[in-house]
Amino acid sequence: MTGRILILLAAFLWSTSGLFAKSPALAEIPQGDRAVCLTFWRAVFACLMVVFFIRRWQFDWRMLPMAACFAVMTWTFISALVHIEAALAIWLQYLAPAWVVLFSWLFFRESPDPTSRPMLAFAAVGLTVILVAQFVSIETFSTWGVTAAVISGVTFAGVVVFLRRLRGCDALLLVFVNQAVTALLLAPAALTGYFPQGFQWLYLAGFGVFQMGLPYLLFAIALRKISSHEASGLGMLEPVLVPVWVYLAWGSQPDYQPPDLGTVIGGLLILSGLVVQLSLHARRSWSQPKVTK
């Protein structure tokens, strides 16, 4: 029960990404500088928190491509949050499990698990519904926003693929490496562009500590107590809550963008595919005979 509570709390904190990114204080940052500024300072504050909890330092060359994927993932996701509504950004990123299956098959010759096939079908239909709806609503369509969200899902899949091959490393070390490389790559642009002021520092610190650093710490602790499949299932609370917090906090703002019907339907299809996959995994694990000694 402790592990489950920690995962739910981590998902709750992760889901505040839109809450911070769409805040009026951070919306004052010029749009051209906002994604780099938010991504850089979130990474800096997350590093400052996570570094104190690393138990074992080691290096593996696969950390470098993992961190590069992570840097692109975070920058493109924040870019998507800047240019499109939060629900659309998070659901396009949550296509990552489908990309993981595809990449594992293309690059590592891992045959798709039978439980992944329904998820792939739901993901394909959900993505089609979302994109068609976006093209229909051409007056609010942001080509870069949608493209950035899709790229964030693809690179998220790359992070997951490399994490699987680095499972022997300290989980918090990997979090630190990802955040540190992100900060290093974006430092030239961030430090020569817009510099935060006043209350913006509080939002950026909260973005890094409460939305990024703390939930990863909770997630790493929880994985010692429950299975990764159960953790993934409970973590799906995140995309459900992202648009809820944005609406509750900033729904009265004049520039608030509510999710359109296509995003809601497509998101529910993607969520359904993930739920079906996790249910099939759970059923298969329960049906396996238990070996006792």
N, C-alpha and C positions, 0 to 999 in steps of 0.2 A: 504493500500500500504506500509506503514511503517513496518508492521509486516512481509509482504512478503519479503521486502528488507532485513530485519534482518535475516530471515531464510536462504535466499540465501547467505548472507555474512557468516553466521555460517557454512553452508555446504561447502562453498569455503574454509574456514579456516580448517575445519575438514579434507578436502581432501588433506591437505598438510602432512598427516602422512607419506606417502611414501617418500615425498620430504626430510623430516628430517631424517627418518630412513635409507634411502639409500644414504645419503650424504657421500662424501669421508672422511670428518673429523670424523664422527661417525663410518664409516667403518673401521677405524684404531683400534677401540676397538676389542680385541680378540673375535672371534665369540662365544666362550663358555660363555663369560661374558656380551656380548652386550645386550641381551634381558633384563636381570635383571637391568643392568646399565641404559638403556634408560627408562625402565618402572618406576624405582624408582625415578630418577631425574625429569622426566616429572611430576610425581605425586607431588613431593615436590614443584616445581615451580607453578603448577596449584593451589595447596593449598594456597600458599602465595598470589596469586592473588584473588581467590574466597572468602577467609575468610573476606575480608573487605566489601563485599556486602551482607552478610547474615543479614536478618532483624529479624528473629525469631528463637531462639534456642529451641529445644525440642528433646526428645528421644523416639524412638519406637523400640521394640525388633526386628521388621522386618528389621530394618536398617542393622543388623549384617549379616544375610544371603545375603541380597542385596549387601553389600559391599564385602563379600567373593566372590560372583559371579563376581563382577566388577573387583576385583583384578586378578582373574584367567583369565577373559576375556582380560584385557589389556596386561597381561604378555604373554598369548598365541598368541594374535594378533601381538605384537611386535616380538615374536619368529618367527611367520610365515613370517613377513616382512624381517627378517634376512635371512631366509632359502629359500624362494621362491619369485617369482616375485610379485610385488605389486597388479596387477590386480587380480591374482588368490587368494591372501590373502583376499582382500576386498570383492570379490564376495562370497567366502565361508562364510565369516562373515555375509553377507547380507542374508543368509538363515535364520537369526534369526526370522523374522515374521512367517515362517513356524513352527519353533520350539515353538514359543509362543502359536500358536493354538494347537499344540500337547500337550504341558505341561498343558495348561488351561483345556484341555479335560481330561487328565489323572489324574491330581492332584486336580483340583477344580470342575470337572464335568460340565464344561461350554461347551455346545454344540457348535461345529464350526459354525460360522456365514456363511450363504450361499455365501456371497461375498468372503469368504476365500478359498472356494473349488478350483476355477480356479488358485488362487495363489499357493496353495499346489501342484496342478498338474504341473504347470510351474516350480516350485522349484524342484520337484522330477526329472523331465526330465533334467533341467539345471544342477543339481548336478551330475546326471548320465553321461551326456556329458563331464563335466569337469573331473570327476574321470577316465573315460575311456581314455580320451585324455592324462591324466597324466601317466596312466599305459602304454600306447603305447609309450610315450616318456620316456622310462625307464632310459635313460642315464642322464636325467636332473631331474628325479623324487626324491623328498625329502619326505620320509615317515613322518618324524617328522614335516616338514613344513606344509604339507597338513593336518595332524592330528591336529596340533596346530590351524590352521585356522578353522577347523570344530568345535573344542572345543570352540574357541572364539565365534562362532555363537551360540552354545548351551548355553554358560554362558551369552551371551548378551541377549538371550531370558529370562534367569532367572532374570537378572536385570530388564527387561521390566515388567515381571510379578509382581515383588515386587514393582516397581515404581507405578504400577496401584493401589496397595493397600496402598500406602503412598502418594496419591495425595493431601492429606490435609496438608502435610508438605511443608516448604519453599523449592522450587526446588534447590536453590543454596546451602542450607544446605545439601541436599542429595548428591550433587556434591562434596561438601567438605568432607563429611563422606566417600564417595567412594574413593576419592583420598588419604585421610589420612590413611584409613585402608590399602590401597595398599602400601603406603610408609612404614607403620609399619611392614607389613608382609615381605616386601622385604629388609628392612633395614639390617638385619644380613648378608645376602648374598651380598648386594650391598656395604656395608661399609667395608667388609673384602676382596672384590674382586678388580676389576679394578677401579682406581680413575681417573675421567676425568682430562684433562690437556688443557691449552691454549684455543684455539678457540672452543674446544669441549663444554666449558661452555656456549658460546653464542648460539650454536645450541640446547643444552639441555634446556636453558632458553626459547628460542623461541618455542621449542617443547611443553613445559609446558604451557606457557602463550598464544601463538598465535594459537596453534593447539588444545589445550585442554581447558584452562581456559576461554579465551575470547569468543569462540563460544558457550560454555554453558551459559555464561552470556547473550549473544545476544538471544539465543534460549529461555531462561526463560522469557526475556522481550517480545519476539515476541508472545509467547503462551498466553499472556494477551490480544492480539489483534486479533489473528486468531485462527481457530479451529485446534485441534491436527491432524485431517486427512489431512487438507491442508498443515500443517507444515511437516507431514511425506512425502507427495508427493514432496514438494519443496526440502526436505532434500535428495532426491534420486540423486540430483546433485553430492553428495559426491563420490559414487562409480564410477561414470562416469569420474570424474576429476582426481581421484587418479593416474591411469596409465598415464594420460596426463602430469601431473606435473613431474612425475618421468622421463618420456621420454624427456621433454623439458629441464629439469635441468641436468640430468645425462645420457642421451642417448648416449653421446659420450664416456662414461667411458668404459674401457675394460671389466668390470664385469657386465655390464648392461644386464638384462634379459628381452627381449620383451615378451608381452603376446602371447601365442600360439593360434592357431585357435580354439581349443577346449574351452579354457578359454573365448575367445570373444563370441563364440556361446552360451556357457552355461551362461555367464553373461547377455547376451541379453535376454535369456529365463527367468532368474530370474527377471530381470528388467521388462519384459513384464508382468509377473505375478503380480508384485507389482503395476504396472500401471493399470492393469485390476481391481485389488481389490479396489484401490482408486477411479477409475471411477465408479464402482458399488456402492461404498459408497456414492459418490457425487450424483449419479442419484437417489438413494433411498432417500437421505435427501431432494433433490429438489422436489420429488414427494409427500412428506408428506405435508398434509394441514397445512397452517399457522394459528395459533390460535391468535386472536386479542381480546383485552378487550376494 
